Amino acid sequence: MNIFEKNGHAIIWGDTLEALATEVPDGSVDLVFADPPYNIGKNFNGRKDRWPSDESYLSWCYQWLELCIAKLKPSGSLYVMTATQNMPFLKFFSVNVSLFCLALCGLMTVQEFRLRTTTVRSTNQSFSA
């Protein structure tokens, strides 16, 4: 694991679960923006984004989500990007963790945002003045 620090900020390059568990104090983070692998089989420089099963992928997600939630300040926010097929599972988990946090200390509200995108098509046409 490598930690790069400057002006009171740090970037941690390493295993997500290890870094969150050992390097980030609980209740210290204002914002978490997570864009994890989507488990859809996409190839990234020879590494395939695919877990052995959907259950093992979701188990990994639940581990880092729980750690992220523990790291948030009471006024903190968590934004997670995910593939459509995983959204219901991650939302259900987050709602249950949030209800537990709410019961303990008045934290957390879960909201869902959906972005609508359009496809941009490239053409090989030439235009001249």
ABEGO torsion letter per residue (X at the ends): XBBBBBGGBBBBBEBAAAAAAAABBBGABABBBBBBBAGAGBBBGGBBBBBABAAAAAAAAAAAAAAAAAABBAABBBBBBBBAAAAAAAAAAAAAAAAAAAAAAGBEBBBBBBBBBBBBBBBABBBBX
